[in-house]
Amino acid sequence: MNRSVKILKFLLWSGLAAVSGITLIAASAYLYLSPSLPSVDTLRDTHLQTPLRVFSKDEKLIAEFGEMRRTPIHFADAPEPLIKAFMAAEDDRFYHHPGVDIMGLMRAAVQLASTGRIQSGGSTITMQVAKNFFLTHERVFSRKFNEILLAIQIEQQLTKDEIFELYLNKIYLGNRAYGVEAAAQVYYGKSIDELNLAQWAMIAGLPKAPSRYNPINDPQRSRIRRNWILGRMYDLGYIKQADYEEAFKAPVTASYHGPKIELQAPYIAEMVRQEMIERFGPETYTEGFKVYTTVDSILQRSANEAVANGLFEYTERHGYRGPVSNLNEDDDGKPIAQQEKDTTAFWKKTLIETHSTGVLIPAVVTAIADQSVTILMKEDKTDHIDWDNLKWAKPFINVNAYGYNPKQASDILKPGDLIWVRKMPDGRFRLSQEPQAQSSLISMNPENGAILALVGGFNFYDSMYNRATQAIRQAGSAFKPFIYMAALNKGLTAATIINDAPVVFADQGLEGVWRPNNDNMKFNGPTRLREGLYRSRNLVSIRILRQIGVKRTVNFLMKLGLPEETLTRNLSLALGNVSMTPLELTTGYATIANGGYRVVPYLIQKVDVLDDTVFEANPAIVCRDCRKEGTPEKGFVSEQVTETTPPLTEDETSASLNILNEAESVMDSRVNYILNDIMRDVIWKGTGKRARVLERHDIGGKTGTTNESKDAWFVGFNPDVLTSVWVGKDNFSTLGRWEFGANAALPIWISYMKTALADQPIRRLPQPGGIETVRINSKTGRLAKQGDPEAIFELFRKENTPKTVSEGSLPSLEESGSLKPEDLF
């Protein structure tokens, strides 16, 4: 008995000593390590590294930038089976321990001793939060002890649900996915609440080893892990047997899903990325910025389609350049002897290795019929191309010539040809080829400069070069409205007679003698200013600029906001011999479209981080109601002063509009109104007549073509939408002898504007005070006699109305405001 008591005492004292020793060691370690531990208070305000996301104004995802894919969720939004799956896999006693689970550590030790590996880790969910937020992954004892100490502190500071929420959003789950929502998107292309039990268990199995148990890389191993978790859930009473058996038998359905891009606008995305870097620096990629742009998703899709179709139409007009290659022939065109089985395998391999470009799809011609071909595409898909989608392919000779129209499919293709096709709206495939030309489209709200849609080229992924904002191209005749605006501002009228006849200039700003000509090499003689613009007569534009003066015109255009460095100081300015980006030209046109106000283009409407808005655009906006009706705007730059010109008055903006960032008026609204009216005639009487198909009397615009057809333009607008289209080649070579703004750029503009103006009411700018409509003779520009058969109505500023009646002869040069005699031939 005494011996037993002694043994019991020994064991008791030994146990006490061991506990005391462990306590002493723990206390010493705590006192040693605790000063270096981070404060867990920061967890309440933690900001998870989240990528930059770019959205349209109607919240369609355009792009995502950043190394980590993460979409934080609230704990309340996490599905209950997902929570249970993580508890079964990592910490089933999470809601019962103080941050450290002694039983869990003992179970892990037993698993390690019995099986040589640990299925459920010894670290609790709280310890994993401590490690992921504060510690490195270094495998040393001190890190583990710090993990335990931090876990205890975290449990004292945060609720269990708050800890679990941090865990669900922080953990790495493979394939750049951080957090459960990102994992659901990456592996299943769905939100976390749209998954099923088997998929939740699959995700819950990833934290232990994201690479080893990755369902994409190793479906078999991930399935074993998933089923083990399902078994644990069943054993713990989290799920019913029927649910367990159904999930256990479920196949592994995971596959990689990139960011769910809802709107293809890569040029927009890159512009936003660059502006965000300028504003916020490197943190742009990690702070979770949500950028809401001014882009309309419907209009952007229409712009994408219009540009692509317009370039395809251009390339088809010039003939077929032939297949990419023939897979049945070697480099010398000699047949390659292969068995049929080997040939098909080679075709399929080539298709896999050939990446689609834009809307173009690679295909191999497998058979030729009389007027159709059979094609093989990726994933063993077969289809055919009928004659309607083949017959355009006359052989390309050069940009100005093509061969005879084909009569049968074998005139175009042969078996083994690797070709490009595209799917048409009716579901049929059409023979295609990569366009040799490029295009840009910019659509803007002229009232405030908001960019509604933008395309910078045929395929961003082939060339990130943004032709809308970076390409410096000659404007050609698309620049002429600015010359006419300066002329009207100087005192010429829409009825001023200008001589459209050959002329020779010895201009100091030009090299030697200059003999300009009209595009059609014809001359119309005395021509009203209005007609000179809507028919785009070069000699009329030159004579106008000569009369009003190059220097005065350049100064006027600079006040409108056109870049000074682009404005040439000689008479070639009248023909658009100015080089600027499409965005700069479009911005200049905004002043015409909105009634004479200067606006600045912008793309970013607001930037949010979490629930806070850190930036919101405050653009200058046209406000016509801010001024007295019929009074010239403050700051307008009319150079003509007569006794009948109303005096300038101070702006009397309503007190209720003090916060409005009002756009500056930079020209007489009457001049602008008359110019708008002339530019509507471009559509109904002039070079833009194709746009009559829109059946709208509120749209105006101007075509533009440069020398040798290197650039083709159309810029058109109504008060609500301004859109420019440019077509050209990056190497500045010609588009072809018969390519002009009217047939290369205008069809793209029409296609887009059908969408942009759909269901929109006809709307014109309000007529300002001081405008009079006068009946004149169309030949002389003077007042028409009663019963004059050549009488028309014309708009004038009140002080510029004609005073004399037409007697049938042309007015003198001085009366009409036309040029003094030149050397005419």
C-alpha positions in Angstrom: 0.0 0.0 0.0 2.8 2.4 0.9 4.6 1.4 -2.3 1.4 2.3 -4.3 1.1 5.6 -2.5 4.7 6.4 -3.3 4.3 5.6 -7.0 1.1 7.7 -7.1 2.8 10.6 -5.4 5.7 10.3 -7.8 3.5 10.3 -10.8 1.5 13.2 -9.4 4.6 15.3 -8.8 6.1 14.3 -12.1 2.9 15.4 -13.9 2.8 18.7 -12.0 6.4 19.2 -12.8 5.8 18.5 -16.5 2.8 20.8 -16.6 4.8 23.5 -14.8 7.6 23.0 -17.2 5.4 23.2 -20.2 3.6 26.2 -18.7 7.0 27.9 -17.9 8.2 27.1 -21.5 5.0 28.5 -22.9 5.1 31.6 -20.8 8.7 32.2 -21.6 8.0 31.7 -25.4 5.0 34.0 -25.1 7.0 36.7 -23.3 9.8 36.3 -25.9 7.6 36.2 -29.0 4.6 38.4 -28.2 6.4 41.7 -28.6 7.1 40.8 -32.2 3.6 39.6 -33.0 1.5 41.8 -35.3 -1.6 43.5 -34.0 -4.7 41.5 -34.8 -6.8 44.7 -34.6 -5.9 45.3 -38.3 -8.1 42.3 -39.2 -11.2 44.3 -38.7 -10.1 46.8 -41.4 -8.3 44.4 -43.6 -8.3 45.0 -47.3 -7.9 41.9 -49.4 -5.8 42.1 -52.6 -8.4 42.3 -55.3 -7.9 42.9 -59.1 -9.0 46.0 -61.1 -12.3 45.5 -62.8 -13.6 47.6 -65.6 -17.3 47.9 -66.4 -19.6 49.5 -68.9 -22.0 52.1 -67.6 -24.7 49.4 -67.5 -22.3 47.2 -65.4 -21.2 44.7 -68.0 -17.7 43.4 -67.2 -15.2 44.6 -69.8 -11.9 43.5 -68.3 -10.1 42.3 -65.2 -6.4 43.2 -64.4 -4.3 41.7 -61.6 -2.3 38.6 -60.6 -4.9 37.4 -58.1 -8.5 36.6 -59.0 -10.6 37.4 -55.9 -14.2 38.4 -55.4 -14.9 38.8 -51.6 -18.2 37.6 -50.2 -20.0 38.0 -46.9 -20.2 35.1 -44.6 -24.0 35.3 -44.7 -23.9 34.7 -48.4 -21.8 31.6 -48.2 -23.9 28.4 -48.7 -24.3 26.3 -45.6 -23.1 23.1 -47.2 -19.9 24.9 -48.2 -19.3 25.9 -44.6 -19.9 22.4 -43.4 -17.5 21.0 -46.1 -14.7 23.2 -45.0 -15.4 22.3 -41.3 -15.3 18.6 -42.2 -12.1 19.0 -44.2 -10.2 21.4 -41.9 -11.8 22.0 -38.5 -15.0 20.3 -37.4 -14.7 21.8 -33.9 -14.3 25.3 -35.1 -17.3 26.7 -33.2 -16.2 24.9 -30.0 -12.5 25.7 -29.5 -10.8 29.0 -28.5 -8.6 29.1 -31.6 -6.5 26.0 -30.9 -8.0 22.5 -30.9 -6.0 20.1 -28.7 -8.2 17.2 -29.9 -7.5 18.2 -33.5 -3.8 18.2 -32.9 -4.0 14.8 -31.3 -6.1 13.4 -34.1 -3.6 14.7 -36.7 -0.8 13.0 -34.7 -2.6 9.7 -34.7 -3.3 9.9 -38.5 0.4 10.6 -39.1 1.5 7.7 -36.9 -1.0 5.2 -38.4 -1.1 6.2 -42.1 2.1 8.2 -42.6 0.0 11.2 -43.7 -2.5 13.7 -42.4 -6.0 14.0 -44.0 -7.3 16.7 -41.6 -4.7 19.2 -40.6 -3.8 20.0 -37.1 -4.2 23.7 -37.7 -7.6 25.2 -37.0 -9.3 27.6 -39.3 -8.4 30.4 -37.0 -4.7 29.3 -37.1 -4.8 29.3 -40.9 -6.2 32.8 -40.8 -3.4 33.9 -38.6 -0.8 32.3 -41.0 -2.4 33.6 -44.2 -2.7 37.2 -42.9 0.4 37.6 -40.7 3.0 34.9 -41.1 5.2 33.3 -43.7 4.9 29.6 -44.8 8.3 28.8 -43.3 8.3 25.4 -41.6 9.9 26.2 -38.2 8.6 25.7 -34.6 8.6 29.5 -33.8 6.2 30.1 -36.7 3.8 27.4 -35.4 3.9 28.9 -31.9 3.3 32.4 -33.3 0.4 30.9 -35.2 -1.1 29.5 -32.0 -0.7 32.8 -30.1 -2.2 34.8 -32.9 -5.1 32.4 -33.2 -6.0 32.9 -29.5 -5.8 36.7 -29.9 -7.9 36.6 -33.0 -10.6 34.6 -31.2 -10.7 37.3 -28.5 -11.1 40.1 -31.1 -13.4 38.7 -33.7 -16.6 36.6 -33.8 -16.5 33.1 -35.2 -18.4 34.2 -38.3 -16.0 37.1 -38.9 -13.1 34.7 -38.7 -14.7 32.3 -41.1 -15.5 35.1 -43.6 -11.8 36.1 -43.6 -10.8 32.5 -44.2 -13.2 32.0 -47.1 -12.0 35.1 -48.9 -8.2 34.8 -48.2 -7.3 31.2 -48.9 -5.5 30.2 -52.1 -7.3 27.6 -54.1 -5.2 27.2 -57.2 -5.2 28.7 -60.7 -4.7 32.2 -59.4 -8.0 31.9 -57.5 -8.1 33.4 -54.0 -11.2 32.9 -52.0 -14.2 30.6 -52.7 -16.1 32.9 -55.1 -13.1 33.2 -57.4 -12.6 29.4 -57.2 -16.2 28.8 -58.2 -15.7 31.1 -61.2 -12.4 29.6 -62.2 -13.3 25.9 -61.9 -17.0 26.0 -62.8 -17.8 29.3 -64.4 -20.5 30.0 -61.8 -21.0 31.9 -58.6 -20.4 29.9 -55.4 -24.1 29.8 -54.5 -24.9 28.1 -57.9 -22.7 25.0 -57.2 -23.8 21.6 -55.9 -22.7 19.5 -53.0 -20.0 17.6 -54.9 -18.5 20.9 -56.2 -18.5 22.5 -52.8 -16.7 19.5 -51.4 -14.2 19.7 -54.2 -13.4 23.4 -53.4 -13.2 22.6 -49.7 -10.5 20.0 -50.5 -8.2 22.5 -52.2 -6.6 24.5 -49.2 -4.6 21.5 -48.1 -2.6 21.3 -51.4 -4.1 23.5 -54.2 -1.7 21.9 -56.8 -1.9 18.3 -55.7 -5.7 18.3 -55.4 -6.4 20.5 -58.4 -9.4 19.0 -60.3 -8.1 20.3 -63.6 -4.6 18.9 -63.3 -5.4 15.7 -61.5 -9.1 14.8 -61.5 -8.6 11.4 -60.0 -6.7 12.6 -56.9 -9.1 15.5 -56.4 -12.0 13.1 -56.6 -10.5 10.9 -53.8 -10.0 14.0 -51.7 -13.6 15.2 -52.4 -15.1 11.9 -51.5 -13.2 11.7 -48.3 -14.7 15.1 -47.3 -18.1 13.9 -48.3 -17.6 10.9 -46.0 -16.6 13.2 -43.2 -19.7 15.3 -43.7 -21.9 12.3 -43.6 -20.1 10.9 -40.4 -20.5 14.3 -38.7 -24.2 14.4 -39.5 -23.9 17.4 -41.9 -25.6 15.7 -44.8 -28.1 12.9 -45.4 -27.2 9.5 -46.9 -29.0 10.1 -50.1 -27.1 13.4 -50.6 -23.9 11.7 -49.8 -24.4 8.9 -52.3 -25.4 11.3 -55.1 -22.4 13.6 -54.6 -20.1 10.6 -54.2 -21.0 9.3 -57.6 -20.9 12.7 -59.3 -18.2 13.1 -62.0 -15.5 15.7 -61.8 -16.8 18.5 -64.0 -14.2 21.2 -63.3 -12.5 23.0 -66.2 -10.7 26.3 -66.5 -12.8 29.4 -66.9 -11.2 32.8 -67.4 -12.8 36.0 -66.2 -16.4 36.2 -67.3 -16.0 39.0 -69.8 -19.5 40.3 -70.7 -18.5 42.9 -73.2 -15.6 42.8 -75.7 -14.0 46.2 -75.6 -10.2 45.6 -75.2 -9.2 49.0 -76.5 -11.4 50.6 -73.9 -10.0 48.4 -71.2 -6.4 49.3 -72.0 -7.3 53.0 -72.1 -8.8 52.7 -68.6 -5.9 50.7 -67.3 -3.4 53.3 -68.4 -5.5 56.2 -66.9 -5.9 54.3 -63.6 -2.1 53.7 -63.4 -1.6 57.5 -63.9 -4.1 58.2 -61.1 -3.4 55.5 -58.6 -0.1 54.0 -59.4 0.8 50.3 -58.8 -2.1 49.9 -56.3 -4.4 49.9 -59.4 -4.0 46.1 -59.6 -4.5 45.2 -56.0 -6.9 47.5 -54.3 -10.1 46.2 -55.8 -10.9 49.2 -57.9 -14.2 49.0 -59.8 -14.1 51.4 -62.7 -17.4 52.3 -64.3 -17.0 53.8 -67.8 -19.2 55.9 -70.0 -19.4 53.0 -72.5 -22.9 51.7 -73.5 -22.7 48.0 -74.0 -25.3 47.8 -76.7 -23.5 50.5 -78.7 -20.1 49.0 -78.1 -21.3 45.6 -79.5 -22.7 47.4 -82.5 -19.4 49.3 -83.0 -17.4 46.1 -82.9 -19.7 44.5 -85.5 -19.8 47.5 -87.8 -16.0 47.9 -87.9 -15.5 44.2 -88.6 -18.1 44.0 -91.3 -16.9 47.2 -92.9 -13.4 45.9 -93.1 -14.6 42.5 -94.5 -16.6 44.4 -97.2 -13.5 46.4 -98.1 -11.3 43.3 -98.4 -13.9 41.4 -100.5 -14.1 44.4 -102.9 -10.4 43.9 -103.7 -10.5 40.1 -104.3 -9.3 36.9 -102.6 -5.6 36.6 -101.8 -5.8 32.9 -101.5 -5.7 30.3 -98.7 -3.3 30.5 -95.8 -1.6 27.4 -97.1 -2.4 24.0 -98.6 -1.8 21.2 -96.1 -1.5 18.6 -98.9 1.5 20.3 -100.5 5.1 21.1 -99.5 6.6 24.5 -99.7 7.3 24.0 -103.4 3.7 23.1 -104.1 4.4 19.4 -104.6 1.9 16.9 -103.2 2.7 15.2 -99.9 2.1 11.4 -100.1 0.1 10.5 -97.0 -2.4 7.9 -96.0 -5.9 9.2 -95.6 -5.8 8.6 -91.9 -2.6 10.5 -91.5 -3.9 13.3 -93.6 -6.9 13.9 -91.4 -4.9 13.7 -88.2 -2.5 16.3 -89.7 -5.4 18.6 -90.6 -6.8 18.3 -87.1 -3.4 19.0 -85.5 -3.0 22.1 -87.7 -6.4 23.4 -86.7 -5.6 23.0 -83.0 -2.4 25.0 -83.5 -4.1 27.8 -85.5 -5.6 30.4 -83.3 -8.7 32.3 -84.2 -8.2 36.0 -85.0 -11.1 38.2 -84.1 -14.2 36.6 -85.6 -12.2 34.6 -88.1 -12.2 30.8 -87.6 -9.6 28.4 -89.2 -10.9 25.6 -91.4 -9.6 23.0 -93.8 -11.3 22.3 -97.1 -12.0 18.6 -97.3 -14.1 18.3 -100.5 -15.0 20.4 -103.5 -18.4 20.4 -105.2 -19.5 22.4 -108.2 -20.5 25.5 -106.2 -19.8 24.6 -102.6 -17.0 23.3 -100.4 -17.0 21.0 -97.3 -14.9 22.2 -94.4 -13.4 20.8 -91.2 -13.1 23.0 -88.1 -11.9 22.5 -84.6 -13.4 19.8 -82.4 -14.2 17.7 -85.5 -17.0 20.0 -86.6 -17.8 19.9 -90.3 -19.9 22.2 -92.4 -20.0 23.7 -95.9 -19.7 27.0 -97.7 -22.4 27.6 -100.3 -22.0 29.6 -103.5 -23.5 32.8 -102.1 -20.6 32.9 -99.6 -17.9 31.9 -102.1 -18.6 33.8 -105.3 -17.1 37.1 -104.1 -13.6 35.5 -104.2 -12.3 36.8 -107.6 -8.5 36.6 -107.5 -6.6 39.6 -106.0 -4.0 41.1 -108.4 -3.2 44.3 -106.6 -5.0 47.0 -104.7 -6.3 48.5 -107.9 -7.0 45.3 -109.9 -8.6 41.9 -109.6 -9.2 38.9 -111.8 -12.4 37.5 -113.4 -15.3 36.4 -111.3 -15.1 32.6 -110.4 -17.6 30.3 -112.0 -17.2 27.2 -109.8 -15.7 26.4 -106.4 -12.6 24.8 -107.8 -11.7 28.2 -109.3 -11.2 29.4 -105.7 -10.1 26.5 -103.5 -8.9 22.9 -103.5 -8.8 20.1 -100.9 -6.3 20.6 -98.1 -6.5 24.4 -98.2 -6.2 26.0 -94.8 -8.6 29.0 -94.9 -10.4 31.5 -92.7 -14.2 31.5 -92.4 -16.6 33.5 -90.4 -20.1 32.7 -89.2 -22.8 34.9 -90.6 -26.0 36.0 -88.8 -28.0 33.4 -90.6 -25.7 30.6 -89.3 -24.0 30.0 -92.6 -20.2 30.1 -93.0 -18.5 32.5 -95.4 -15.1 32.4 -97.0 -13.0 35.2 -95.5 -9.5 36.6 -95.1 -7.7 38.9 -92.7 -8.4 42.5 -93.8 -5.3 44.4 -95.0 -6.9 47.7 -93.9 -7.6 48.9 -90.4 -10.4 51.1 -88.9 -11.3 53.1 -85.9 -14.7 54.2 -84.6 -15.4 56.7 -81.9 -18.8 57.5 -80.6 -19.3 60.4 -78.2 -22.1 62.3 -76.5 -21.4 65.8 -77.8 -23.1 67.4 -74.9 -20.4 66.4 -72.4 -17.7 64.4 -74.2 -18.7 61.0 -72.7 -17.3 58.2 -74.9 -20.2 55.8 -75.7 -18.2 53.3 -77.8 -14.7 53.0 -79.2 -12.9 50.6 -81.5 -9.2 51.0 -82.2 -8.7 48.3 -84.8 -9.7 45.0 -86.3 -8.2 42.8 -83.6 -6.6 44.1 -80.4 -4.9 40.8 -79.7 -3.0 41.0 -83.0 -2.1 44.7 -82.5 -2.6 46.7 -79.3 -2.0 49.8 -81.3 -5.1 52.0 -80.7 -5.8 53.8 -83.9 -8.6 55.9 -82.3 -6.2 57.6 -79.9 -2.7 57.0 -81.3 -2.8 57.0 -85.1 -1.9 60.4 -86.5 -3.6 60.6 -89.8 -4.5 63.3 -92.4 -8.0 64.5 -92.0 -8.6 65.3 -95.7 -12.0 66.8 -96.6 -13.3 65.8 -93.2 -11.5 69.0 -92.0 -13.3 71.3 -94.4 -16.3 72.1 -92.0 -13.8 74.0 -89.8 -12.7 76.2 -92.7 -16.3 76.9 -93.5 -17.1 77.7 -89.9 -14.3 80.2 -89.9 -15.7 81.8 -93.1 -19.2 82.1 -91.7 -17.7 83.5 -88.5 -15.8 86.1 -90.6 -18.9 87.3 -92.3 -19.4 85.1 -95.4 -22.8 83.6 -95.7 -24.2 80.3 -97.0 -25.2 82.2 -100.1 -21.8 83.7 -100.8 -20.7 83.0 -104.4 -17.2 81.4 -104.8 -15.7 80.5 -108.1 -15.1 76.8 -108.6 -12.5 77.1 -111.3 -8.8 76.2 -111.9 -6.4 78.4 -110.1 -2.6 78.7 -109.6 -1.1 79.9 -106.3 2.5 80.9 -105.5 2.0 80.7 -101.8 5.0 81.4 -99.6 4.0 78.6 -97.3 4.1 76.1 -100.1 7.0 74.9 -102.2 6.9 76.6 -105.6 3.7 76.9 -107.7 0.7 75.0 -106.5 -2.1 73.8 -108.9 -4.8 72.2 -106.8 -7.7 70.4 -108.4 -11.1 68.9 -107.5 -11.4 65.2 -106.9 -13.4 64.6 -110.1 -11.2 67.0 -112.2 -14.3 69.0 -113.1 -15.2 72.6 -112.3 -18.6 74.1 -111.6 -17.9 77.8 -111.9 -19.7 80.2 -109.6 -20.9 78.1 -106.6 -22.7 79.1 -103.4 -20.7 78.4 -100.2 -23.3 75.9 -99.0 -22.9 73.9 -102.1 -19.1 74.1 -102.0 -19.2 72.3 -98.6 -21.8 69.6 -99.2 -20.3 68.7 -102.6 -16.8 68.9 -101.0 -15.3 71.2 -103.8 -11.6 71.6 -103.1 -11.1 74.8 -105.1 -14.0 76.5 -103.3 -12.4 75.6 -99.9 -9.0 77.0 -101.0 -10.5 80.3 -102.3 -12.4 80.7 -99.0 -9.3 80.2 -96.9 -7.3 82.5 -99.1 -9.9 85.2 -98.6 -10.3 85.0 -94.8 -6.6 84.4 -94.2 -4.6 81.5 -93.0 -3.3 83.1 -89.8 -6.8 84.3 -88.8 -8.3 80.9 -89.5 -5.6 79.1 -87.5 -6.2 81.4 -84.5 -9.9 80.8 -84.7 -9.5 77.0 -84.9 -7.2 77.0 -81.9 -9.9 78.7 -79.8 -12.2 75.8 -80.7 -9.7 73.4 -79.1 -8.0 71.9 -82.2 -4.4 71.1 -81.4 -2.1 74.0 -82.5 0.7 71.7 -83.6 -1.5 70.0 -86.2 -2.6 73.1 -88.0 -0.6 73.8 -91.1 0.1 77.5 -91.9 -0.6 77.4 -95.7 -3.5 77.0 -98.1 -3.3 73.2 -98.0 -5.1 73.6 -94.7 -8.2 74.1 -96.7 -7.9 70.5 -98.1 -7.4 68.9 -94.7 -3.6 68.8 -94.8 -3.5 68.4 -91.1 -2.5 65.3 -89.2 -4.3 64.4 -86.0 -5.7 61.4 -84.2 -9.4 60.4 -84.8 -10.1 61.3 -81.2 -8.8 64.9 -81.7 -10.9 65.3 -84.9 -14.0 63.9 -83.2 -13.5 66.3 -80.3 -13.4 69.2 -82.7 -16.6 68.0 -84.3 -18.3 68.0 -80.9 -18.2 71.8 -81.0 -20.2 71.6 -84.2 -22.6 69.0 -83.0 -23.5 70.6 -79.7 -24.1 74.2 -80.8 -20.6 75.7 -80.3 -19.4 74.5 -76.9 -16.0 73.1 -76.0 -16.1 69.7 -74.3 -13.4 67.3 -73.3 -13.7 63.6 -74.1 -13.7 61.3 -71.1 -14.1 57.6 -70.4 -14.2 57.0 -66.7 -17.4 57.9 -65.0 -16.6 56.8 -61.5 -14.2 54.6 -59.5 -15.3 52.6 -56.5 -13.3 50.8 -53.8 -15.5 48.6 -51.6 -18.5 50.8 -50.8 -16.7 54.1 -51.3 -16.5 56.2 -54.5 -12.9 57.5 -54.8 -13.4 59.3 -58.1 -16.3 60.7 -60.0 -16.2 62.6 -63.3 -17.3 66.1 -63.4 -17.3 66.9 -67.1 -18.1 70.3 -68.6 -21.7 70.0 -69.9 -23.5 72.1 -72.5 -26.2 74.1 -70.7 -28.2 76.2 -73.2 -30.8 77.1 -70.5 -28.1 78.8 -68.5 -28.1 81.8 -70.8 -30.7 84.3 -71.9 -32.5 83.3 -75.0 -31.4 85.1 -78.2 -28.2 86.5 -76.6 -24.8 85.6 -77.9 -22.8 83.5 -75.5 -20.0 84.9 -73.3 -16.7 84.1 -75.0 -18.0 83.6 -78.6 -15.4 84.5 -81.1 -17.2 86.1 -84.0 -15.0 88.6 -85.7 -17.7 90.6 -87.5 -19.1 93.6 -85.6 -21.8 95.7 -87.2 -24.4 98.1 -85.9 -26.9 95.2 -85.9 -24.7 92.9 -83.9 -26.2 92.4 -80.4 -23.8 93.4 -77.6 -22.2 90.8 -75.3 -23.8 90.4 -71.9 -22.6 88.9 -68.6 -23.6 85.3 -68.0 -26.6 85.2 -65.7 -26.6 81.6 -64.6 -29.4 80.6 -62.3 -28.3 80.2 -58.7 -29.7 76.7 -58.8 -27.1 75.8 -61.4 -24.0 77.1 -59.6 -22.7 73.6 -59.1 -22.9 72.8 -62.8 -19.6 72.6 -64.6 -20.8 74.5 -67.6 -19.0 74.0 -71.0 -17.4 77.1 -72.5 -19.1 78.6 -75.5 -16.4 79.2 -78.1 -18.4 80.5 -81.1 -21.5 82.4 -82.1 -24.4 79.9 -81.9 -25.9 81.4 -85.0 -22.8 80.5 -87.1 -23.0 77.0 -85.7 -26.7 76.7 -86.5 -26.1 77.6 -90.1 -23.1 75.3 -90.4 -25.2 72.4 -89.0 -27.9 73.1 -91.6 -25.3 72.9 -94.4 -23.9 69.7 -93.0 -27.3 68.1 -93.1 -27.2 68.8 -96.9 -24.1 66.6 -97.0 -26.5 63.7 -96.2 -29.4 64.7 -98.4 -27.7 66.3 -101.4 -24.0 65.6 -101.2 -21.2 63.1 -100.7 -22.9 61.4 -97.7 -26.1 60.6 -99.5 -25.8 56.9 -98.6 -26.8 57.9 -95.1 -30.3 58.8 -96.4 -31.2 55.2 -95.7 -31.4 56.2 -92.0 -34.4 58.4 -92.9 -33.5 61.1 -90.4 -33.5 64.8 -91.0 -31.5 65.6 -87.9 -28.2 64.1 -88.9 -25.3 66.0 -90.6 -21.7 65.0 -91.4 -18.8 65.1 -93.7 -16.9 62.6 -95.8 -13.1 62.8 -96.1 -10.6 61.3 -98.4 -6.8 62.1 -98.5 -4.5 62.1 -101.5 -4.0 58.7 -103.1 -6.9 57.4 -100.9 -4.6 56.7 -97.9 -7.3 57.7 -95.5 -11.1 57.5 -95.7 -13.3 59.3 -93.2 -16.9 59.9 -92.2 -17.8 62.0 -89.2 -21.5 62.5 -88.6 -23.8 63.5 -85.8 -27.1 64.7 -84.4 -27.4 66.6 -81.1 -27.2 63.4 -79.1 -24.7 61.2 -80.8 -21.4 62.1 -82.6 -19.5 59.3 -84.4 -16.4 59.3 -86.4 -15.1 56.4 -88.6 -11.6 56.2 -90.1 -10.3 53.5 -92.5 -6.7 53.2 -93.7 -3.6 51.1 -93.5 -1.0 51.3 -90.8 1.8 51.6 -93.4 0.1 54.6 -95.1 -0.2 52.8 -98.4 -3.3 53.4 -100.6 -6.6 51.8 -99.9 -7.2 51.6 -103.7 -8.0 54.0 -106.5 -11.7 53.8 -106.0 -11.9 53.9 -102.2 -13.3 57.1 -100.7 -14.9 58.2 -97.4 -18.3 57.6 -98.9 -17.8 53.9 -99.7 -15.1 52.8 -97.2 -16.0 54.7 -94.0 -19.6 55.8 -94.4 -21.1 52.2 -94.5 -19.5 51.5 -91.1 -20.9 54.7 -89.7 -24.4 53.9 -91.1 -24.3 50.4 -89.6 -23.4 51.7 -86.2 -25.8 54.7 -86.2 -28.7 52.4 -87.0 -28.3 51.1 -83.5 -27.3 54.3 -81.9 -30.3 56.2 -83.2 -32.8 53.4 -82.9 -36.0 54.5 -81.2 -34.5 58.0 -80.7 -36.8 60.9 -81.6 -35.7 63.3 -84.4 -34.0 66.2 -82.6 -32.3 69.3 -83.9 -30.5 72.1 -82.0 -32.9 75.0 -81.1 -32.7 77.9 -83.5 -31.0 80.8 -81.7 -32.3 84.4 -81.9 -30.8 86.6 -84.7 -31.4 84.0 -87.5 -33.5 84.9 -90.5 -34.7 82.7 -93.4 -34.6 84.6 -96.7 -35.8 83.7 -100.2 -32.8 84.1 -102.6 -31.9 83.3 -106.1 -29.9 80.1 -106.2 -27.5 81.4 -108.8 -26.6 84.8 -107.5 -27.2 84.5 -103.8 -29.2 87.8 -103.8 -32.8 88.3 -102.9 -35.2 86.5 -105.3 -37.8 88.3 -107.3 -41.4 87.5 -107.1 -42.0 84.3 -109.1 -38.3 83.5 -109.6 -38.1 79.9 -110.7 -34.6 79.5 -109.3 -35.6 80.8 -105.8 -34.7 78.9 -102.7 -34.7 79.6 -99.0 -31.5 80.3 -97.1 -30.4 81.0 -93.5 -28.6 84.2 -92.6 -27.4 85.9 -89.5 -29.7 88.9 -89.2 -26.9 91.4 -89.9 -25.8 89.4 -93.0 -29.1 89.2 -94.9 -28.9 90.2 -98.6 -30.0 93.7 -99.4 -30.2 93.7 -103.2 -32.6 91.9 -105.5 -31.2 89.5 -108.1 -31.2 90.9 -111.6 -30.0 87.7 -113.2 -26.3 88.6 -113.2 -23.7 87.4 -110.7 -22.7 89.8 -108.0 -19.3 91.5 -108.1 -16.5 89.8 -106.3 -16.6 92.5 -103.6 -20.3 92.1 -103.0 -20.3 88.3 -102.8 -17.3 88.2 -100.5 -15.5 86.0 -103.1 -11.8 86.3 -104.0 -10.1 88.9 -106.0 -9.1 87.7 -109.5 -6.4 85.0 -109.5 -4.6 83.5 -112.5 -7.5 81.5 -113.9 -7.0 78.8 -116.5 
